[in-house]
Amino acid sequence: MKRIIVPLLIGVVGVAILVSLGAWQVRRLAWKEDMLARIEAQIGADPVPLFSQPLEEYQAVTAEGTITGEEAHVLASVKGRGAVFRIVAAFETEGRRVLLDRGWVPEAEKDADRPQVEARIVGNFRTVEESDGFTPEPDLEENYWFARDVDRLAEVLDTEPILIVLRATSEDDPPVTPWPVGTEGIPNDHLNYAITWFSLAVVWAGMTGLWLWRITRRAV
């Protein structure tokens, strides 16, 4: 009997740890799904005038003004298309200037002429944090950026550090393909993680059972 105490304890503790990790991932899954639902509701809500109230992340807003010809070109990638450039422009409205992410253009159209235009826009407010200590510095001479660094973009384009990601525009023939905000890029792998931990718990329990069986067989 004493010979099985240690293996039994190892088995019980291991299974308990693995099950607890799986249960934690289940709770994380519920939290993530609730968060995504709230974000989607915020994205799809009726837009409010841009400066009518304090802005919240993903809030839908609308504004009328001028999309200026002042741009920053941010390297990005579109599934099925490869490398593209996000076009972040200065947008003048109500006597103020903000950043407008108009969407993307192919590499060949990076430096195409996009003159200023009057437009009514609908979009979503974002506080993106794409740059970090490993992000290369932008090449300002070539207008070549590697991340949407809102503060730096606002400094270069002489705007407020407010970024609106375009969803719809009144332009007749927009030269830029809108790239609306969505939740597709927010990872939600918690179900897979939970299944992995619970599966490992089953395997651990099975291996423990086999270990105990072999001990008892040798004791006979």
C-alpha positions in Angstrom: 0.0 0.0 0.0 2.8 2.4 0.9 4.3 1.9 -2.6 1.4 3.5 -4.3 1.0 6.6 -2.1 3.6 8.7 -3.9 2.5 7.8 -7.5 -1.1 8.3 -6.4 -0.3 11.8 -5.0 1.6 12.7 -8.1 -1.3 11.6 -10.2 -4.0 13.4 -8.2 -2.0 16.7 -7.9 -1.1 16.6 -11.7 -4.7 16.0 -12.7 -5.9 18.7 -10.3 -3.5 21.3 -11.8 -4.3 20.4 -15.4 -8.1 20.5 -14.7 -7.7 23.9 -12.9 -5.8 25.2 -15.9 -8.6 24.0 -18.3 -11.3 25.6 -16.0 -9.3 28.9 -16.0 -9.3 28.9 -19.8 -13.1 28.2 -19.9 -13.5 31.3 -17.7 -11.2 33.3 -20.0 -13.3 32.1 -22.9 -16.4 33.5 -21.4 -14.6 36.8 -20.6 -13.2 37.1 -24.2 -16.6 36.3 -25.8 -18.3 39.0 -23.6 -15.5 41.5 -24.5 -15.9 40.7 -28.3 -19.6 41.1 -28.1 -19.3 44.5 -26.4 -16.7 45.6 -29.0 -18.9 44.5 -31.9 -21.9 46.3 -30.4 -19.7 49.5 -30.1 -18.5 49.2 -33.6 -22.0 48.7 -35.1 -23.7 51.3 -32.9 -25.3 54.4 -34.4 -22.5 56.9 -35.0 -22.5 60.1 -33.0 -21.0 63.4 -34.0 -17.2 63.3 -33.6 -16.8 65.9 -30.9 -20.2 65.6 -29.2 -18.9 63.6 -26.3 -15.8 62.0 -24.8 -14.5 59.3 -27.2 -14.4 55.7 -26.1 -12.5 52.9 -27.8 -14.2 51.5 -30.9 -16.9 54.2 -30.7 -18.8 54.8 -34.0 -18.6 58.5 -35.0 -19.5 60.7 -38.0 -18.1 64.0 -39.2 -18.1 66.3 -42.2 -15.0 68.0 -43.4 -11.9 67.9 -45.7 -9.7 64.9 -46.3 -6.5 66.8 -47.0 -3.7 65.6 -49.3 -1.4 65.3 -46.3 -0.8 61.6 -45.8 1.3 59.0 -44.0 1.8 55.6 -45.7 1.9 52.7 -43.2 3.1 49.3 -44.4 0.6 46.5 -43.8 -0.6 43.2 -45.2 -4.0 42.2 -46.6 -4.9 38.5 -46.8 -4.8 37.4 -50.4 -3.1 40.6 -51.6 0.2 40.7 -49.7 1.9 43.9 -48.9 -0.2 47.1 -49.1 -0.1 50.6 -47.6 -2.6 52.1 -45.1 -3.3 55.7 -46.0 -3.5 57.8 -42.9 -4.6 61.4 -43.8 -5.2 64.6 -42.0 -8.9 65.3 -41.7 -10.1 68.8 -41.0 -13.5 69.2 -39.3 -15.1 71.9 -37.1 -11.9 73.9 -37.1 -9.9 70.9 -35.8 -7.6 68.3 -37.4 -7.6 64.6 -36.6 -6.1 61.5 -38.2 -8.2 59.5 -40.6 -7.2 56.0 -41.6 -8.8 55.9 -45.0 -8.0 52.2 -45.7 -5.4 50.6 -48.0 -3.9 50.9 -51.5 -1.7 48.5 -53.4 2.1 49.1 -53.2 2.0 50.5 -56.8 -0.4 53.2 -55.7 1.5 54.3 -52.6 2.5 57.6 -54.0 -0.5 58.2 -56.3 -2.0 61.7 -56.3 -4.9 61.9 -53.9 -6.0 65.5 -53.8 -8.0 66.9 -50.9 -11.8 66.3 -51.0 -14.8 67.3 -49.0 -16.5 64.3 -47.4 -18.9 63.0 -44.8 -17.4 60.1 -43.0 -18.4 57.4 -40.7 -15.8 55.5 -38.8 -14.6 54.2 -35.4 -12.3 55.8 -32.9 -9.2 53.7 -32.1 -6.3 54.0 -29.8 -4.0 51.6 -31.5 -0.6 50.5 -30.0 1.2 48.9 -32.9 4.7 50.2 -32.3 7.1 49.0 -29.7 10.8 49.0 -29.0 11.4 46.7 -32.0 9.5 48.8 -34.6 11.8 50.5 -37.1 11.8 54.3 -37.2 9.6 55.7 -40.0 11.4 56.9 -43.1 9.9 60.4 -43.3 11.7 61.3 -46.5 10.2 58.4 -48.3 6.9 58.5 -46.3 7.4 54.9 -45.2 5.9 53.9 -41.8 5.9 50.6 -40.1 3.2 51.1 -37.6 0.3 53.4 -36.7 2.0 55.4 -34.0 -0.8 57.9 -33.2 1.3 60.4 -31.3 4.0 60.4 -33.9 1.6 60.6 -36.8 -0.2 63.4 -35.2 3.1 65.3 -34.7 4.1 64.8 -38.4 0.7 65.6 -39.9 0.0 68.4 -37.4 -3.2 67.0 -36.0 -4.7 66.1 -32.6 -3.7 62.5 -31.5 -7.2 61.2 -32.5 -7.4 58.4 -35.0 -10.7 57.5 -36.8 -10.7 54.4 -38.9 -13.0 54.9 -41.9 -16.0 52.7 -42.4 -17.9 54.7 -45.0 -17.4 57.9 -47.0 -19.6 60.1 -49.2 -16.9 60.3 -51.8 -18.2 59.3 -55.3 -15.1 57.3 -56.2 -12.8 56.8 -53.2 -9.2 56.2 -54.3 -8.6 54.2 -51.2 -10.3 50.9 -50.2 -11.7 51.3 -46.6 -10.4 48.8 -44.0 -13.1 49.0 -41.3 -12.5 48.1 -37.7 -13.5 44.5 -36.8 -12.9 41.9 -34.2 -11.3 39.4 -36.6 -7.8 40.3 -35.5 -8.4 39.8 -31.8 -7.3 36.3 -30.9 -9.7 34.0 -29.1 -8.0 30.6 -28.7 -9.2 29.9 -25.2 -11.4 27.0 -26.2 -8.5 25.2 -27.9 -6.4 25.9 -24.8 -9.1 24.5 -22.5 -9.4 21.3 -24.6 -5.7 20.9 -24.5 -5.5 21.1 -20.7 -8.4 18.8 -20.2 -7.0 16.3 -22.6 -3.7 16.4 -20.8 -5.6 15.8 -17.6 -7.2 12.7 -19.1 -3.8 11.5 -20.3 -2.2 12.2 -16.9 -4.9 10.2 -15.2 -4.5 7.3 -17.6 -0.7 7.3 -17.2 -1.2 7.4 -13.4 -3.6 4.5 -13.6 -1.2 2.5 -15.7 1.7 3.3 -13.2 -0.4 2.2 -10.3 -1.5 -1.0 -12.1 2.1 -1.9 -12.8 3.1 -1.3 -9.2 0.3 -3.5 -7.9 1.1 -6.2 -10.4 4.7 -6.3 -9.2 3.5 -6.5 -5.6 1.5 -9.7 -6.3 
